[in-house]
Amino acid sequence: MENKEYKSGFVALIGRPNVGKSTLMNKIIGQKIAITSNKPQTTRNKIQTVYTCDEGQIIFLDTPGIHKAKNKLGEYMVNVAEKTLKEVDVILWLVEPSTFIGAGEQHIAEQLKDINVPVILVINKIDTVKKEEILVFIDAYRKILDFAEIIPASALRDKNADEIVESIFKYLPQGPQYYDEDTVTDQPMRQIVAEIIREKALHALNEEIPHGIAVTIEKMKERKNGKITDIEATIICERDSHKGIIIGKQGSMLKKIGSNARYEIEQMLEMKVNLQLWVKVRKEWRDSDLLLKNYGYNEKQQ
């Protein structure tokens, strides 16, 4: 029987870097799609993930963080994020539990003031603070914007993820099912593989390098026997000195990144993976329009 009350729509997930957006997305969807890292600029493109249940379908857009841009990659990310906000049905804004509302949050609040979309504020990481403090944080945020709802949560500890989903459905219009039940993302598989490799590199490397890396998939092909997928990928960095660090002593760092990534890609593809990684230097790729396009950051595709 068709559900007359079926709701569907698009939800933008926003917040400063490291507030736990990807972790929340992964909890709600129930499997790992958005890459998680405690380093800023982890999410560079709008990642669409799809949550389907009897009540309806939510398509999440995990936008790059809204921040003051420092280079062309930064500008591209901010443009994508701000454009997304005007095209969605609900905005989910994640913040850290604090009464101090810094410049970054103020900047986001300013962007949201002119947008006629319900904004649900999620105060994440409440597992790190005392219960009685939460009301104080809610009160501080209530003063800067007129929120549709404010929900305290912990994406990491899986607290209130269901409440967030219920709350989103309240504000979604009735609509069709955009994707079939099995779809959890519209990201091409190659892009997800590239993101997994990039995540493993971010986890393994020092602070100063990760912003300057991109990953391209040169080849991804399943063998005829259907038991192994061959993947060749290149990690792009900005400096020769970075290349040395990414490769590591006798290739140890690259091996570590490769084996961590391979394990996760195998889980996702449900088959053995033969992964080969290379490292190339492309100076200043984050400020080159051509190279940004080559590495998949293409404004037109957004």
C-alpha positions as CSV (number, residue, x, y, z in Angstrom):
1,M,0.0,0.0,0.0
2,E,1.4,3.4,-0.9
3,N,2.1,5.7,2.0
4,K,0.1,8.9,1.4
5,E,2.1,10.7,4.1
6,Y,5.5,9.8,2.6
7,K,7.9,12.6,3.1
8,S,11.2,13.3,1.4
9,G,13.6,16.1,1.0
10,F,17.1,17.5,1.2
11,V,18.9,18.3,4.4
12,A,22.2,20.3,4.6
13,L,24.5,19.3,7.4
14,I,26.6,22.3,8.4
15,G,29.0,23.3,11.1
16,R,32.6,24.3,11.6
17,P,35.3,21.7,10.9
18,N,35.6,18.9,13.5
19,V,32.2,19.3,15.1
20,G,31.3,15.7,14.2
21,K,29.2,16.1,11.0
22,S,30.5,13.0,9.3
23,T,30.3,10.9,12.4
24,L,26.7,11.9,12.9
25,M,26.0,11.1,9.2
26,N,27.6,7.7,9.5
27,K,25.6,6.9,12.7
28,I,22.3,7.9,11.1
29,I,22.9,6.0,7.8
30,G,24.3,3.1,9.7
31,Q,27.4,2.6,7.6
32,K,30.5,4.5,6.8
33,I,30.3,6.9,3.9
34,A,31.5,10.3,4.9
35,I,35.2,10.1,5.9
36,T,36.0,11.1,9.5
37,S,39.1,12.8,10.7
38,N,39.9,15.4,13.4
39,K,41.7,17.5,10.8
40,P,39.9,20.4,9.2
41,Q,38.9,20.4,5.5
42,T,38.1,16.7,5.6
43,T,34.9,17.0,3.6
44,R,35.5,18.8,0.4
45,N,32.5,18.1,-1.8
46,K,28.8,17.8,-1.0
47,I,28.5,14.2,0.0
48,Q,25.0,12.9,-0.6
49,T,23.9,10.2,1.7
50,V,20.4,8.7,1.7
51,Y,18.4,7.6,4.7
52,T,15.2,5.6,3.9
53,C,12.6,4.3,6.3
54,D,8.8,3.7,6.2
55,E,8.1,7.4,7.0
56,G,10.1,8.7,4.1
57,Q,13.5,9.6,2.7
58,I,16.1,12.1,3.8
59,I,18.9,13.0,1.4
60,F,21.8,14.5,3.4
61,L,24.2,17.0,1.8
62,D,27.3,17.1,3.9
63,T,28.7,20.4,2.9
64,P,32.3,21.6,3.2
65,G,32.6,23.8,6.3
66,I,31.6,27.4,6.0
67,H,34.7,29.4,6.8
68,K,36.7,32.4,5.7
69,A,38.5,31.3,2.5
70,K,42.3,31.4,2.3
71,N,42.9,30.1,-1.2
72,K,41.0,28.9,-4.3
73,L,40.2,25.5,-2.8
74,G,38.9,27.4,0.2
75,E,36.7,29.7,-1.9
76,Y,35.4,26.8,-3.9
77,M,34.4,25.0,-0.7
78,V,32.7,28.0,0.8
79,N,30.8,28.7,-2.5
80,V,29.5,25.1,-2.6
81,A,28.4,25.3,1.1
82,E,26.6,28.6,0.7
83,K,24.9,27.6,-2.5
84,T,23.6,24.4,-0.9
85,L,21.9,26.2,1.9
86,K,19.5,27.9,-0.5
87,E,18.5,24.6,-2.2
88,V,17.5,22.4,0.8
89,D,14.3,21.8,2.9
90,V,16.0,21.7,6.3
91,I,19.4,22.8,7.7
92,L,21.0,20.8,10.4
93,W,23.7,22.9,12.2
94,L,26.1,21.1,14.4
95,V,28.0,23.0,17.2
96,E,30.2,22.1,20.1
97,P,28.9,22.4,23.7
98,S,30.0,25.8,24.8
99,T,28.6,29.2,25.9
100,F,31.4,30.9,23.9
101,I,30.1,31.5,20.5
102,G,33.2,32.3,18.4
103,A,33.7,34.1,15.2
104,G,33.3,30.9,13.1
105,E,29.8,30.3,14.6
106,Q,28.8,33.9,14.4
107,H,29.8,33.8,10.7
108,I,27.5,30.8,10.1
109,A,24.7,32.5,12.0
110,E,25.0,35.5,9.8
111,Q,24.7,33.3,6.7
112,L,21.6,31.7,8.0
113,K,19.7,34.8,8.9
114,D,18.7,35.5,5.3
115,I,17.7,32.0,4.5
116,N,14.0,30.9,4.8
117,V,14.6,27.3,5.8
118,P,14.0,25.7,9.2
119,V,17.3,25.4,11.1
120,I,17.7,22.6,13.6
121,L,20.6,23.2,16.0
122,V,22.4,20.1,17.2
123,I,24.7,20.6,20.2
124,N,27.0,17.7,19.7
125,K,29.5,16.0,22.0
126,I,27.3,16.4,25.1
127,D,29.1,13.3,26.5
128,T,32.1,15.6,27.2
129,V,30.2,18.0,29.5
130,K,28.1,17.9,32.7
131,K,24.3,17.5,32.3
132,E,23.4,20.7,34.0
133,E,25.6,22.7,31.6
134,I,23.6,21.7,28.6
135,L,20.7,24.1,29.3
136,V,23.2,27.0,29.6
137,F,24.6,26.2,26.1
138,I,21.0,25.9,24.7
139,D,20.3,29.3,26.1
140,A,23.4,30.9,24.7
141,Y,22.6,29.7,21.2
142,R,18.9,30.5,21.4
143,K,19.9,34.2,21.5
144,I,21.8,34.3,18.2
145,L,19.2,32.7,15.8
146,D,15.5,31.6,15.7
147,F,15.9,27.8,15.6
148,A,13.1,25.5,14.7
149,E,14.5,23.1,17.3
150,I,17.6,22.6,19.5
151,I,18.7,19.0,20.2
152,P,21.6,18.0,22.4
153,A,23.3,14.9,21.1
154,S,26.5,12.8,21.0
155,A,27.2,11.4,17.5
156,L,30.1,9.4,18.9
157,R,28.0,7.7,21.7
158,D,24.9,7.5,19.5
159,K,22.8,9.7,21.8
160,N,19.7,11.3,20.3
161,A,20.4,10.3,16.6
162,D,16.9,9.0,16.4
163,E,15.5,12.2,17.8
164,I,17.4,14.2,15.1
165,V,15.8,12.0,12.4
166,E,12.3,12.4,13.8
167,S,12.8,16.2,14.1
168,I,13.9,16.4,10.4
169,F,10.8,14.5,9.2
170,K,8.6,17.1,11.0
171,Y,9.9,19.8,8.7
172,L,10.1,17.8,5.4
173,P,7.4,18.2,2.7
174,Q,5.5,15.3,1.4
175,G,7.3,13.9,-1.7
176,P,8.5,11.0,-3.7
177,Q,11.1,8.4,-3.0
178,Y,14.1,9.8,-4.9
179,Y,16.3,6.8,-4.5
180,D,15.6,3.1,-4.0
181,E,15.9,1.5,-0.5
182,D,19.3,0.1,-1.2
183,T,20.9,3.4,-2.1
184,V,23.0,5.0,0.7
185,T,25.0,7.4,-1.5
186,D,25.1,8.8,-5.0
187,Q,28.9,9.1,-4.8
188,P,30.6,7.0,-7.5
189,M,32.5,4.1,-6.0
190,R,35.8,5.5,-7.2
191,Q,35.2,8.7,-5.3
192,I,34.4,6.8,-2.1
193,V,37.6,4.8,-2.5
194,A,39.6,8.0,-3.1
195,E,38.1,9.4,0.1
196,I,38.9,6.3,2.1
197,I,42.6,6.5,1.0
198,R,42.7,10.2,1.8
199,E,41.2,9.6,5.3
200,K,43.8,6.9,6.1
201,A,46.5,9.4,4.9
202,L,45.1,12.1,7.1
203,H,45.1,9.8,10.1
204,A,48.6,8.6,9.6
205,L,50.4,11.9,8.7
206,N,51.6,15.0,10.6
207,E,49.4,18.1,11.1
208,E,51.0,20.2,8.4
209,I,50.6,17.9,5.4
210,P,47.0,16.8,5.1
211,H,45.4,19.9,3.7
212,G,47.7,19.7,0.8
213,I,46.8,16.2,-0.3
214,A,44.4,14.9,-2.9
215,V,43.8,11.4,-4.1
216,T,43.1,10.3,-7.7
217,I,42.1,6.8,-8.8
218,E,44.0,5.9,-11.9
219,K,42.5,2.4,-12.3
220,M,39.7,0.4,-10.6
221,K,38.8,-2.9,-12.2
222,E,37.3,-6.1,-11.0
223,R,39.1,-9.2,-12.3
224,K,37.2,-11.7,-14.5
225,N,36.9,-14.2,-11.7
226,G,35.0,-11.6,-9.6
227,K,37.1,-12.2,-6.6
228,I,39.6,-9.4,-6.7
229,T,39.5,-5.7,-7.6
230,D,42.7,-4.0,-8.8
231,I,43.0,-0.4,-7.7
232,E,45.8,2.0,-8.6
233,A,45.7,5.4,-6.9
234,T,48.0,8.4,-6.6
235,I,48.4,10.6,-3.5
236,I,49.0,14.2,-4.7
237,C,51.0,16.5,-2.4
238,E,52.4,20.0,-2.7
239,R,56.0,19.6,-1.7
240,D,59.0,17.3,-2.3
241,S,59.5,17.2,1.5
242,H,55.9,16.1,1.9
243,K,56.4,13.3,-0.6
244,G,59.3,12.0,1.5
245,I,57.1,12.0,4.6
246,I,54.1,10.3,2.9
247,I,56.4,7.5,1.6
248,G,58.2,7.2,4.9
249,K,61.4,5.3,5.8
250,Q,61.8,2.5,3.2
251,G,58.1,3.1,2.2
252,S,56.8,2.3,5.7
253,M,54.3,5.2,5.9
254,L,52.9,4.5,2.4
255,K,52.5,0.8,3.4
256,K,50.6,1.7,6.5
257,I,48.2,4.0,4.6
258,G,47.8,1.4,1.9
259,S,47.1,-1.5,4.3
260,N,44.6,0.6,6.4
261,A,42.8,1.7,3.3
262,R,42.8,-1.7,1.7
263,Y,41.2,-3.3,4.7
264,E,38.3,-0.8,4.7
265,I,37.8,-0.9,0.9
266,E,37.7,-4.7,1.1
267,Q,34.9,-4.5,3.7
268,M,33.0,-2.1,1.5
269,L,33.4,-4.0,-1.8
270,E,33.1,-7.4,0.0
271,M,36.0,-8.8,-2.0
272,K,39.8,-8.9,-2.0
273,V,41.6,-5.7,-3.2
274,N,45.0,-5.3,-4.7
275,L,45.8,-1.7,-4.0
276,Q,48.9,0.1,-5.4
277,L,49.7,3.6,-4.2
278,W,52.0,6.2,-5.8
279,V,52.9,9.7,-4.6
280,K,53.3,12.7,-6.9
281,V,54.2,16.3,-6.2
282,R,52.0,19.1,-7.8
283,K,53.1,22.4,-6.3
284,E,50.3,24.8,-5.3
285,W,47.5,22.5,-6.7
286,R,45.1,24.1,-4.3
287,D,45.4,27.4,-6.1
288,S,45.2,26.1,-9.6
289,D,41.8,26.0,-11.3
290,L,43.0,23.3,-13.7
291,L,44.4,21.0,-11.1
292,L,41.3,21.5,-8.8
293,K,39.2,20.4,-11.7
294,N,41.5,17.4,-12.4
295,Y,41.1,16.3,-8.8
296,G,37.4,16.3,-8.8
297,Y,36.6,19.8,-7.4
298,N,34.5,21.0,-10.2
299,E,32.0,23.8,-9.5
300,K,29.9,22.7,-12.5
301,Q,29.3,19.3,-11.0
302,Q,27.9,20.7,-7.8
